[in-house]
Amino acid sequence: MAKRAEKELEISLELSKIVKLLYKYKGIISILILLFIFYLSLSIRLITVNQPYLLAADPHYWYRMTKFIVEGEMPEYDTLRLWPNPPKYNPGLFPYLAAYSYLLAKFFVNIEFYRFLFWFPAIIASLSVFPAFWIGRELHSEIAGLFASFFIALTPSILSRTMAGFFDTDCTNIFFSLLTIALFLAAYNRVDEKNFKKPLPIIFSILSGLSLAMFALIWGGFAYIPWLFLGLLFFHFIYKVSLAEGVNFKEK
């Protein structure tokens, strides 16, 4: 019995050392796990990268809009839509992001334009795991951030709209909505009510506004983000008033 108790004590001490070591390097471990989630997200999305054609009808519309920019032959009117009164060529920011990303990628890799359009949504959607992690960390902890990034990476409803070859605005919609929220929370959590002139909250607020502006130039559904922020500020106001009235939330 004594030997068994001694062995259990040794095991307990070893586990304690491992836990302390993991806690000491938790930042590095979190980064490594996050990078693995990004790799997993990208790998799954690239399953369809070798398909012969883009995966739906809308991606071909965006392919055409992006091709105009790459070739430098942007028409005044989009004659393939709403004939005999075609609208003016005004595709928004999305094809410009894709076109200039392609022109940049050409400096590093030899890739055809049409094939690049398969990679673009997969990469942008996979990059969304980083602002998702940031949101989770701002709201709770790094573990919450890892769970948030994991769900963004593997949620079926997101996967189905961001696979390689699904060249549509969904990938940028997810990325910029998460980035805007992450930057807003970063500003919100760093506000010092005794000193509103601290630069960090101001910088994050400006960056959040810029991210929201880019989102607005891509998709009209950007408008739900400001409503989300207004709701947060409203509940924050109610919380502050309740504290002033002596309400103790920790006891409830």
Accessible surface in RSA format (square Angstrom, percent):
REM  Atomic radii and reference values for relative SASA: ProtOr
REM  Chains: A
REM  Algorithm: Lee & Richards
REM  Probe-radius: 1.40
REM  Slices: 20
REM RES _ NUM      All-atoms   Total-Side   Main-Chain    Non-polar    All polar
REM                ABS   REL    ABS   REL    ABS   REL    ABS   REL    ABS   REL
RES MET A   1   188.79  97.8 146.15  96.7  42.64 101.5 123.76 105.2  65.02  86.1
RES ALA A   2    83.50  76.8  67.66 104.4  15.84  36.0  76.11 107.2   7.38  19.6
RES LYS A   3   177.41  86.6 171.23 105.1   6.18  14.7 115.95 104.4  61.46  65.5
RES ARG A   4   160.36  67.3 153.59  78.3   6.77  16.1  50.86  69.5 109.50  66.4
RES ALA A   5    59.39  54.6  51.51  79.5   7.89  17.9  54.09  76.2   5.31  14.1
RES GLU A   6   103.56  59.5  98.35  74.4   5.21  12.4  32.64  63.1  70.92  57.9
RES LYS A   7   133.75  65.2 131.99  81.0   1.76   4.2  76.32  68.7  57.43  61.2
RES GLU A   8    97.19  55.8  91.51  69.2   5.68  13.5  37.74  73.0  59.45  48.5
RES LEU A   9   107.76  60.0 103.94  74.4   3.82   9.6 107.26  75.3   0.51   1.4
RES GLU A  10    94.90  54.5  92.94  70.3   1.96   4.7  34.55  66.8  60.35  49.3
RES ILE A  11    87.70  49.9  85.74  63.9   1.96   4.7  87.70  63.2   0.00   0.0
RES SER A  12    62.07  52.5  56.52  75.4   5.55  12.8  22.60  48.1  39.47  55.3
RES LEU A  13    96.59  53.8  95.81  68.5   0.79   2.0  95.95  67.4   0.64   1.7
RES GLU A  14    94.69  54.4  94.67  71.6   0.03   0.1  36.24  70.1  58.46  47.7
RES LEU A  15   102.11  56.9 102.02  73.0   0.09   0.2 102.07  71.7   0.05   0.1
RES SER A  16    45.52  38.5  37.99  50.7   7.53  17.3  25.34  54.0  20.19  28.3
RES LYS A  17   132.54  64.7 126.23  77.5   6.31  15.0  80.89  72.8  51.65  55.0
RES ILE A  18    88.06  50.1  87.07  64.9   0.98   2.4  88.06  63.4   0.00   0.0
RES VAL A  19    95.55  62.9  94.75  85.8   0.80   1.9  94.94  82.5   0.61   1.7
RES LYS A  20   146.96  71.7 139.39  85.5   7.56  18.0  87.41  78.7  59.54  63.4
RES LEU A  21   101.69  56.6  98.42  70.4   3.27   8.2 101.11  71.0   0.57   1.5
RES LEU A  22    93.05  51.8  91.07  65.2   1.98   5.0  91.83  64.5   1.22   3.3
RES TYR A  23   150.46  70.2 142.82  81.3   7.64  19.9 106.70  80.2  43.76  53.9
RES LYS A  24   148.81  72.6 116.94  71.8  31.87  75.9  74.76  67.3  74.05  78.9
RES TYR A  25    93.17  43.5  91.06  51.8   2.11   5.5  60.88  45.7  32.29  39.8
RES LYS A  26   102.26  49.9 100.64  61.7   1.62   3.9  63.60  57.2  38.66  41.2
RES GLY A  27    31.99  39.4   0.00   N/A  31.99  39.4  27.49  75.4   4.50  10.1
RES ILE A  28   102.07  58.1 101.26  75.4   0.81   2.0 101.36  73.0   0.72   1.9
RES ILE A  29    54.03  30.7  53.98  40.2   0.05   0.1  54.03  38.9   0.00   0.0
RES SER A  30    10.48   8.9  10.26  13.7   0.22   0.5   1.88   4.0   8.60  12.1
RES ILE A  31   102.13  58.1 101.48  75.6   0.65   1.6 102.12  73.5   0.01   0.0
RES LEU A  32   107.79  60.0 101.70  72.8   6.09  15.3 102.12  71.7   5.67  15.3
RES ILE A  33    72.61  41.3  70.15  52.3   2.46   5.9  72.58  52.3   0.03   0.1
RES LEU A  34    13.83   7.7  13.83   9.9   0.00   0.0  13.83   9.7   0.00   0.0
RES LEU A  35    86.42  48.1  83.13  59.5   3.29   8.3  83.46  58.6   2.96   8.0
RES PHE A  36   118.65  59.4 113.25  70.1   5.40  14.1 117.99  71.5   0.66   1.9
RES ILE A  37     8.31   4.7   8.31   6.2   0.00   0.0   8.31   6.0   0.00   0.0
RES PHE A  38    44.16  22.1  44.16  27.4   0.00   0.0  44.16  26.8   0.00   0.0
RES TYR A  39   142.67  66.6 141.83  80.7   0.84   2.2  97.04  72.9  45.62  56.2
RES LEU A  40    49.90  27.8  49.79  35.6   0.11   0.3  49.90  35.0   0.00   0.0
RES SER A  41     0.03   0.0   0.03   0.0   0.00   0.0   0.00   0.0   0.03   0.0
RES LEU A  42    32.46  18.1  32.46  23.2   0.00   0.0  32.46  22.8   0.00   0.0
RES SER A  43    45.63  38.6  32.35  43.2  13.28  30.6  30.99  66.0  14.64  20.5
RES ILE A  44    46.95  26.7  45.79  34.1   1.16   2.8  46.95  33.8   0.00   0.0
RES ARG A  45     0.56   0.2   0.56   0.3   0.00   0.0   0.00   0.0   0.56   0.3
RES LEU A  46    36.24  20.2  29.48  21.1   6.76  17.0  29.97  21.0   6.28  16.9
RES ILE A  47   129.46  73.7 100.99  75.2  28.47  68.6 109.21  78.6  20.25  55.0
RES THR A  48    26.57  18.9  26.57  26.9   0.00   0.0  26.57  35.7   0.00   0.0
RES VAL A  49    16.59  10.9  16.59  15.0   0.00   0.0  16.59  14.4   0.00   0.0
RES ASN A  50   128.20  88.4 105.57 102.0  22.62  54.5  32.89  79.2  95.31  92.1
RES GLN A  51    79.12  44.2  78.41  57.3   0.71   1.7   4.22   9.0  74.90  56.8
RES PRO A  52    87.38  63.7  72.65  66.2  14.73  53.6  79.11  65.3   8.27  51.4
RES TYR A  53   154.68  72.2 151.35  86.1   3.33   8.7 103.23  77.6  51.45  63.4
RES LEU A  54     9.05   5.0   0.00   0.0   9.05  22.7   0.00   0.0   9.05  24.3
RES LEU A  55    66.83  37.2  34.37  24.6  32.46  81.6  39.65  27.8  27.17  73.1
RES ALA A  56    37.52  34.5  22.71  35.0  14.81  33.7  36.81  51.8   0.71   1.9
RES ALA A  57    85.79  78.9  65.42 100.9  20.38  46.4  73.29 103.2  12.50  33.1
RES ASP A  58    83.83  58.7  81.79  81.4   2.04   4.8  11.33  26.7  72.50  72.3
RES PRO A  59     0.00   0.0   0.00   0.0   0.00   0.0   0.00   0.0   0.00   0.0
RES HIS A  60    70.88  38.7  67.13  46.7   3.75   9.6  56.55  58.3  14.33  16.7
RES TYR A  61    56.92  26.6  51.45  29.3   5.47  14.2  45.05  33.9  11.87  14.6
RES TRP A  62    34.20  13.7  34.20  16.6   0.00   0.0  28.76  15.3   5.44   8.8
RES TYR A  63    51.10  23.9  51.10  29.1   0.00   0.0  27.71  20.8  23.39  28.8
RES ARG A  64    49.01  20.6  48.06  24.5   0.95   2.3  33.29  45.5  15.72   9.5
RES MET A  65     2.17   1.1   2.17   1.4   0.00   0.0   0.00   0.0   2.17   2.9
RES THR A  66     0.00   0.0   0.00   0.0   0.00   0.0   0.00   0.0   0.00   0.0
RES LYS A  67    77.66  37.9  77.66  47.6   0.00   0.0  30.73  27.7  46.92  50.0
RES PHE A  68    48.52  24.3  48.52  30.0   0.00   0.0  48.52  29.4   0.00   0.0
RES ILE A  69    12.61   7.2   2.65   2.0   9.96  24.0   2.65   1.9   9.96  27.0
RES VAL A  70    38.00  25.0  17.81  16.1  20.19  48.6  17.81  15.5  20.19  54.7
RES GLU A  71    89.32  51.3  61.59  46.6  27.73  66.0  32.96  63.8  56.35  46.0
RES GLY A  72    56.38  69.5   0.00   N/A  56.38  69.5  25.41  69.7  30.97  69.4
RES GLU A  73   119.75  68.8 104.57  79.1  15.18  36.1  40.75  78.8  79.00  64.5
RES MET A  74    95.06  49.2  65.83  43.6  29.23  69.6  62.12  52.8  32.93  43.6
RES PRO A  75    43.51  31.7  28.04  25.6  15.47  56.2  38.96  32.2   4.55  28.3
RES GLU A  76   117.64  67.5  98.31  74.4  19.33  46.0  45.60  88.2  72.04  58.8
RES TYR A  77    90.24  42.1  86.00  48.9   4.24  11.0  54.79  41.2  35.45  43.7
RES ASP A  78     4.26   3.0   3.33   3.3   0.93   2.2   3.59   8.5   0.67   0.7
RES THR A  79    79.87  56.8  70.65  71.6   9.22  22.0  44.94  60.4  34.92  52.8
RES LEU A  80   131.35  73.1  98.87  70.7  32.47  81.6 103.99  73.0  27.36  73.6
RES ARG A  81    96.26  40.4  91.33  46.6   4.93  11.7  18.38  25.1  77.88  47.2
RES LEU A  82   126.77  70.6 102.72  73.5  24.05  60.5 113.61  79.8  13.16  35.4
RES TRP A  83   180.36  72.4 151.56  73.4  28.79  67.6 128.69  68.6  51.67  83.8
RES PRO A  84    97.45  71.0  82.15  74.9  15.29  55.6  82.15  67.8  15.29  95.1
RES ASN A  85   120.71  83.2 106.67 103.1  14.04  33.8  34.20  82.3  86.51  83.6
RES PRO A  86    27.16  19.8  18.04  16.4   9.12  33.1  18.04  14.9   9.12  56.7
RES PRO A  87    38.95  28.4  28.42  25.9  10.53  38.3  38.95  32.2   0.00   0.0
RES LYS A  88   133.34  65.0 119.89  73.6  13.44  32.0  65.23  58.7  68.10  72.5
RES TYR A  89    28.82  13.5   8.53   4.9  20.29  52.8   9.62   7.2  19.20  23.7
RES ASN A  90   130.23  89.8 103.08  99.6  27.15  65.4  21.08  50.7 109.15 105.5
RES PRO A  91    15.43  11.2   3.55   3.2  11.88  43.2   8.34   6.9   7.09  44.1
RES GLY A  92    27.13  33.5   0.00   N/A  27.13  33.5  25.65  70.4   1.47   3.3
RES LEU A  93    38.16  21.2  35.00  25.0   3.15   7.9  37.35  26.2   0.80   2.2
RES PHE A  94     0.50   0.3   0.44   0.3   0.06   0.2   0.44   0.3   0.06   0.2
RES PRO A  95     0.00   0.0   0.00   0.0   0.00   0.0   0.00   0.0   0.00   0.0
RES TYR A  96    66.47  31.0  66.22  37.7   0.25   0.6  44.40  33.4  22.07  27.2
RES LEU A  97    46.71  26.0  43.60  31.2   3.10   7.8  45.89  32.2   0.82   2.2
RES ALA A  98     0.00   0.0   0.00   0.0   0.00   0.0   0.00   0.0   0.00   0.0
RES ALA A  99     0.00   0.0   0.00   0.0   0.00   0.0   0.00   0.0   0.00   0.0
RES TYR A 100   129.80  60.6 124.39  70.8   5.41  14.1  86.65  65.1  43.15  53.2
RES SER A 101    38.85  32.8  31.66  42.3   7.19  16.6  14.01  29.8  24.84  34.8
RES TYR A 102    16.32   7.6  16.32   9.3   0.00   0.0   1.23   0.9  15.09  18.6
RES LEU A 103    60.70  33.8  58.12  41.6   2.58   6.5  58.26  40.9   2.43   6.5
RES LEU A 104   110.66  61.6 107.97  77.2   2.69   6.8 109.97  77.2   0.69   1.9
RES ALA A 105    20.82  19.1  16.11  24.9   4.71  10.7  20.51  28.9   0.31   0.8
RES LYS A 106   112.16  54.7  90.39  55.5  21.77  51.8  42.72  38.4  69.45  74.0
RES PHE A 107   169.89  85.0 133.80  82.9  36.09  93.9 139.60  84.6  30.29  86.7
RES PHE A 108   158.78  79.4 123.34  76.4  35.44  92.2 129.52  78.5  29.26  83.7
RES VAL A 109    83.11  54.7  74.94  67.8   8.17  19.7  82.68  71.8   0.43   1.2
RES ASN A 110   163.43 112.7 123.46 119.3  39.97  96.2  39.27  94.5 124.16 120.0
RES ILE A 111    35.63  20.3  24.42  18.2  11.21  27.0  29.38  21.2   6.26  17.0
RES GLU A 112   133.46  76.6 125.06  94.6   8.40  20.0  52.36 101.3  81.10  66.2
RES PHE A 113    29.31  14.7  25.87  16.0   3.44   8.9  25.87  15.7   3.44   9.8
RES TYR A 114    50.86  23.7  49.12  27.9   1.74   4.5  47.31  35.6   3.55   4.4
RES ARG A 115    64.13  26.9  63.86  32.6   0.27   0.6  27.98  38.2  36.15  21.9
RES PHE A 116    14.31   7.2  14.31   8.9   0.00   0.0  14.31   8.7   0.00   0.0
RES LEU A 117     0.00   0.0   0.00   0.0   0.00   0.0   0.00   0.0   0.00   0.0
RES PHE A 118     0.00   0.0   0.00   0.0   0.00   0.0   0.00   0.0   0.00   0.0
RES TRP A 119    84.95  34.1  84.95  41.1   0.00   0.0  77.90  41.5   7.05  11.4
RES PHE A 120     8.01   4.0   6.97   4.3   1.04   2.7   8.01   4.9   0.00   0.0
RES PRO A 121     0.09   0.1   0.09   0.1   0.00   0.0   0.09   0.1   0.00   0.0
RES ALA A 122     0.00   0.0   0.00   0.0   0.00   0.0   0.00   0.0   0.00   0.0
RES ILE A 123    61.25  34.9  61.25  45.6   0.00   0.0  61.25  44.1   0.00   0.0
RES ILE A 124    32.04  18.2  32.04  23.9   0.00   0.0  32.04  23.1   0.00   0.0
RES ALA A 125     2.11   1.9   0.39   0.6   1.73   3.9   0.39   0.5   1.73   4.6
RES SER A 126     0.00   0.0   0.00   0.0   0.00   0.0   0.00   0.0   0.00   0.0
RES LEU A 127    61.05  34.0  60.45  43.2   0.60   1.5  60.45  42.5   0.60   1.6
RES SER A 128     0.05   0.0   0.05   0.1   0.00   0.0   0.05   0.1   0.00   0.0
RES VAL A 129     0.00   0.0   0.00   0.0   0.00   0.0   0.00   0.0   0.00   0.0
RES PHE A 130    65.96  33.0  61.49  38.1   4.47  11.6  62.10  37.6   3.86  11.1
RES PRO A 131     6.97   5.1   5.39   4.9   1.58   5.7   6.73   5.6   0.23   1.4
RES ALA A 132     2.12   2.0   1.17   1.8   0.96   2.2   2.09   2.9   0.03   0.1
RES PHE A 133    21.46  10.7  21.46  13.3   0.00   0.0  21.46  13.0   0.00   0.0
RES TRP A 134    52.26  21.0  52.15  25.2   0.11   0.3  51.56  27.5   0.70   1.1
RES ILE A 135    22.56  12.8  22.56  16.8   0.00   0.0  22.56  16.2   0.00   0.0
RES GLY A 136     6.18   7.6   0.00   N/A   6.18   7.6   6.17  16.9   0.01   0.0
RES ARG A 137   105.12  44.1  94.23  48.0  10.89  25.9  21.64  29.6  83.48  50.6
RES GLU A 138    27.50  15.8   8.43   6.4  19.07  45.4   4.09   7.9  23.42  19.1
RES LEU A 139   120.91  67.3  89.05  63.7  31.86  80.1  91.07  64.0  29.84  80.3
RES HIS A 140   150.70  82.4 117.60  81.7  33.11  84.7  89.74  92.5  60.96  70.9
RES SER A 141    35.77  30.2  29.40  39.2   6.37  14.7  32.82  69.9   2.95   4.1
RES GLU A 142    47.01  27.0  43.60  33.0   3.40   8.1  17.28  33.4  29.73  24.3
RES ILE A 143   117.70  67.0 117.58  87.6   0.11   0.3 117.58  84.7   0.11   0.3
RES ALA A 144    31.13  28.6  21.63  33.4   9.51  21.6  27.45  38.7   3.68   9.8
RES GLY A 145     0.00   0.0   0.00   N/A   0.00   0.0   0.00   0.0   0.00   0.0
RES LEU A 146    22.76  12.7  21.79  15.6   0.96   2.4  22.18  15.6   0.58   1.6
RES PHE A 147   119.71  59.9 118.00  73.1   1.72   4.5 119.54  72.5   0.17   0.5
RES ALA A 148    30.39  27.9  22.48  34.7   7.92  18.0  29.45  41.5   0.95   2.5
RES SER A 149     0.00   0.0   0.00   0.0   0.00   0.0   0.00   0.0   0.00   0.0
RES PHE A 150    82.26  41.2  82.26  50.9   0.00   0.0  82.26  49.9   0.00   0.0
RES PHE A 151   120.24  60.2 119.43  74.0   0.81   2.1 120.24  72.9   0.00   0.0
RES ILE A 152    30.23  17.2  30.20  22.5   0.03   0.1  30.20  21.7   0.03   0.1
RES ALA A 153     0.50   0.5   0.06   0.1   0.43   1.0   0.50   0.7   0.00   0.0
RES LEU A 154    44.25  24.6  33.98  24.3  10.26  25.8  34.57  24.3   9.68  26.0
RES THR A 155    44.12  31.4  39.55  40.1   4.57  10.9  32.48  43.6  11.64  17.6
RES PRO A 156   103.31  75.3  98.44  89.7   4.87  17.7 100.38  82.9   2.93  18.2
RES SER A 157    79.78  67.4  63.15  84.3  16.63  38.3  55.32 117.8  24.45  34.3
RES ILE A 158    31.39  17.9  29.62  22.1   1.77   4.3  31.39  22.6   0.00   0.0
RES LEU A 159    28.30  15.8  28.30  20.2   0.00   0.0  28.30  19.9   0.00   0.0
RES SER A 160    69.89  59.1  50.14  66.9  19.75  45.5  48.41 103.1  21.48  30.1
RES ARG A 161   102.04  42.8 101.53  51.8   0.51   1.2  33.92  46.4  68.12  41.3
RES THR A 162     0.00   0.0   0.00   0.0   0.00   0.0   0.00   0.0   0.00   0.0
RES MET A 163    29.89  15.5  29.89  19.8   0.00   0.0  26.21  22.3   3.68   4.9
RES ALA A 164     0.00   0.0   0.00   0.0   0.00   0.0   0.00   0.0   0.00   0.0
RES GLY A 165     0.00   0.0   0.00   N/A   0.00   0.0   0.00   0.0   0.00   0.0
RES PHE A 166    20.40  10.2  19.94  12.4   0.46   1.2  19.94  12.1   0.46   1.3
RES PHE A 167     0.01   0.0   0.00   0.0   0.01   0.0   0.01   0.0   0.00   0.0
RES ASP A 168    10.58   7.4  10.16  10.1   0.42   1.0   0.37   0.9  10.21  10.2
RES THR A 169    13.62   9.7  13.62  13.8   0.00   0.0   2.22   3.0  11.39  17.2
RES ASP A 170    27.35  19.2  26.36  26.2   0.99   2.3   3.27   7.7  24.08  24.0
RES CYS A 171     0.38   0.3   0.16   0.2   0.22   0.5   0.16   0.4   0.22   0.2
RES THR A 172     1.74   1.2   1.74   1.8   0.00   0.0   1.74   2.3   0.00   0.0
RES ASN A 173    16.88  11.6  15.93  15.4   0.95   2.3   8.62  20.7   8.26   8.0
RES ILE A 174    30.93  17.6  28.58  21.3   2.35   5.7  30.93  22.3   0.00   0.0
RES PHE A 175    39.88  20.0  39.88  24.7   0.00   0.0  39.88  24.2   0.00   0.0
RES PHE A 176    15.28   7.6  15.28   9.5   0.00   0.0  15.28   9.3   0.00   0.0
RES SER A 177     9.34   7.9   9.34  12.5   0.00   0.0   1.29   2.7   8.05  11.3
RES LEU A 178    24.98  13.9  24.98  17.9   0.00   0.0  24.98  17.5   0.00   0.0
RES LEU A 179    41.62  23.2  41.62  29.8   0.00   0.0  41.62  29.2   0.00   0.0
RES THR A 180     0.16   0.1   0.16   0.2   0.00   0.0   0.16   0.2   0.00   0.0
RES ILE A 181    30.06  17.1  30.06  22.4   0.00   0.0  30.06  21.6   0.00   0.0
RES ALA A 182     0.00   0.0   0.00   0.0   0.00   0.0   0.00   0.0   0.00   0.0
RES LEU A 183    12.68   7.1  12.68   9.1   0.00   0.0  12.68   8.9   0.00   0.0
RES PHE A 184    36.18  18.1  35.96  22.3   0.23   0.6  36.00  21.8   0.18   0.5
RES LEU A 185    11.92   6.6  11.92   8.5   0.00   0.0  11.92   8.4   0.00   0.0
RES ALA A 186     0.00   0.0   0.00   0.0   0.00   0.0   0.00   0.0   0.00   0.0
RES ALA A 187     5.20   4.8   5.20   8.0   0.00   0.0   5.20   7.3   0.00   0.0
RES TYR A 188    61.59  28.8  48.06  27.3  13.53  35.2  43.30  32.5  18.30  22.6
RES ASN A 189    73.19  50.5  38.29  37.0  34.90  84.0  21.34  51.4  51.85  50.1
RES ARG A 190    86.84  36.5  72.03  36.7  14.81  35.3  28.82  39.4  58.02  35.2
RES VAL A 191    67.36  44.3  44.26  40.1  23.10  55.7  44.82  38.9  22.54  61.1
RES ASP A 192    42.13  29.5  36.55  36.4   5.58  13.2  13.15  30.9  28.98  28.9
RES GLU A 193   100.76  57.8  81.18  61.4  19.58  46.6  36.81  71.2  63.95  52.2
RES LYS A 194   200.43  97.8 161.91  99.3  38.52  91.7 112.13 100.9  88.30  94.1
RES ASN A 195    64.81  44.7  60.03  58.0   4.77  11.5  18.39  44.3  46.42  44.9
RES PHE A 196   142.07  71.1 120.40  74.6  21.67  56.4 124.04  75.2  18.03  51.6
RES LYS A 197   177.36  86.5 160.29  98.4  17.06  40.6 104.36  93.9  73.00  77.8
RES LYS A 198    89.61  43.7  87.34  53.6   2.26   5.4  46.31  41.7  43.30  46.1
RES PRO A 199    91.84  66.9  89.06  81.2   2.78  10.1  91.84  75.8   0.00   0.0
RES LEU A 200    87.35  48.6  87.30  62.5   0.05   0.1  87.35  61.3   0.00   0.0
RES PRO A 201    13.33   9.7  13.10  11.9   0.23   0.8  13.33  11.0   0.00   0.0
RES ILE A 202    82.16  46.8  79.65  59.3   2.51   6.0  82.12  59.1   0.03   0.1
RES ILE A 203    86.38  49.2  85.59  63.8   0.79   1.9  86.31  62.2   0.06   0.2
RES PHE A 204    31.31  15.7  31.31  19.4   0.00   0.0  31.31  19.0   0.00   0.0
RES SER A 205    58.68  49.6  47.65  63.6  11.03  25.4  32.17  68.5  26.51  37.1
RES ILE A 206   101.73  57.9  93.81  69.9   7.92  19.1 100.55  72.4   1.17   3.2
RES LEU A 207    76.09  42.4  73.95  52.9   2.14   5.4  73.96  51.9   2.13   5.7
RES SER A 208     5.94   5.0   5.82   7.8   0.12   0.3   3.18   6.8   2.76   3.9
RES GLY A 209    38.25  47.2   0.00   N/A  38.25  47.2  32.12  88.1   6.13  13.7
RES LEU A 210   103.27  57.5 102.10  73.0   1.17   2.9 102.32  71.9   0.95   2.6
RES SER A 211     5.42   4.6   2.31   3.1   3.11   7.2   4.77  10.2   0.65   0.9
RES LEU A 212    34.85  19.4  34.85  24.9   0.00   0.0  34.85  24.5   0.00   0.0
RES ALA A 213    49.71  45.7  41.63  64.2   8.08  18.4  48.62  68.5   1.09   2.9
RES MET A 214    68.26  35.4  68.23  45.2   0.03   0.1  41.95  35.7  26.32  34.9
RES PHE A 215     0.43   0.2   0.43   0.3   0.00   0.0   0.43   0.3   0.00   0.0
RES ALA A 216    37.08  34.1  19.41  30.0  17.67  40.2  19.41  27.3  17.67  46.8
RES LEU A 217   109.99  61.3 100.98  72.2   9.01  22.6 105.00  73.7   4.99  13.4
RES ILE A 218    18.14  10.3   0.00   0.0  18.14  43.7   1.25   0.9  16.89  45.8
RES TRP A 219   111.02  44.6 107.40  52.0   3.62   8.5  83.18  44.4  27.84  45.2
RES GLY A 220    61.10  75.3   0.00   N/A  61.10  75.3  38.56 105.8  22.54  50.5
RES GLY A 221    23.73  29.3   0.00   N/A  23.73  29.3  20.52  56.3   3.21   7.2
RES PHE A 222    59.97  30.0  59.97  37.1   0.00   0.0  59.97  36.4   0.00   0.0
RES ALA A 223    46.56  42.8  45.45  70.1   1.11   2.5  45.87  64.6   0.69   1.8
RES TYR A 224   108.86  50.8 101.66  57.8   7.19  18.7  84.09  63.2  24.77  30.5
RES ILE A 225     0.00   0.0   0.00   0.0   0.00   0.0   0.00   0.0   0.00   0.0
RES PRO A 226    43.92  32.0  41.70  38.0   2.22   8.1  43.50  35.9   0.42   2.6
RES TRP A 227   181.15  72.7 173.45  84.0   7.69  18.1 147.41  78.6  33.73  54.7
RES LEU A 228    91.26  50.8  83.23  59.5   8.04  20.2  89.70  63.0   1.56   4.2
RES PHE A 229    24.33  12.2  24.31  15.1   0.02   0.0  24.33  14.8   0.00   0.0
RES LEU A 230    98.95  55.1  94.87  67.9   4.08  10.3  95.20  66.9   3.75  10.1
RES GLY A 231    26.72  33.0   0.00   N/A  26.72  33.0  26.02  71.4   0.70   1.6
RES LEU A 232    60.36  33.6  54.24  38.8   6.12  15.4  58.34  41.0   2.02   5.4
RES LEU A 233    81.95  45.6  77.04  55.1   4.91  12.3  77.40  54.4   4.55  12.2
RES PHE A 234   117.36  58.7 110.96  68.7   6.40  16.7 116.77  70.8   0.59   1.7
RES PHE A 235   139.76  69.9 135.54  84.0   4.22  11.0 135.85  82.4   3.91  11.2
RES HIS A 236    57.30  31.3  51.73  36.0   5.57  14.2  40.69  41.9  16.61  19.3
RES PHE A 237   126.25  63.2 123.82  76.7   2.43   6.3 126.25  76.5   0.00   0.0
RES ILE A 238    76.79  43.7  76.67  57.1   0.12   0.3  76.69  55.2   0.10   0.3
RES TYR A 239    98.34  45.9  96.25  54.8   2.08   5.4  60.91  45.8  37.42  46.1
RES LYS A 240    81.10  39.6  75.94  46.6   5.16  12.3  40.90  36.8  40.20  42.8
RES VAL A 241    63.56  41.8  61.00  55.2   2.56   6.2  63.53  55.2   0.03   0.1
RES SER A 242    21.69  18.3  18.98  25.3   2.71   6.2   3.42   7.3  18.28  25.6
RES LEU A 243    75.42  42.0  58.74  42.0  16.68  41.9  59.06  41.5  16.36  44.0
RES ALA A 244    90.98  83.6  46.83  72.3  44.15 100.4  59.66  84.0  31.32  83.0
RES GLU A 245   137.49  78.9 105.00  79.4  32.49  77.4  31.80  61.5 105.69  86.3
RES GLY A 246    62.26  76.8   0.00   N/A  62.26  76.8  34.96  95.9  27.30  61.1
RES VAL A 247    51.93  34.2  42.05  38.1   9.88  23.8  47.73  41.5   4.21  11.4
RES ASN A 248    69.27  47.8  60.46  58.4   8.81  21.2  23.05  55.5  46.22  44.7
RES PHE A 249    85.76  42.9  72.98  45.2  12.78  33.3  73.04  44.3  12.72  36.4
RES LYS A 250   198.81  97.0 161.94  99.4  36.87  87.8 113.44 102.1  85.37  90.9
RES GLU A 251   145.18  83.3 106.29  80.4  38.89  92.6  43.91  84.9 101.26  82.7
RES LYS A 252   182.42  89.0 116.32  71.4  66.09 157.4  99.18  89.3  83.24  88.7
END  Absolute sums over single chains surface
CHAIN  1 A    16153.8      14059.1       2094.7      11464.2       4689.6
END  Absolute sums over all chains
TOTAL         16153.8      14059.1       2094.7      11464.2       4689.6
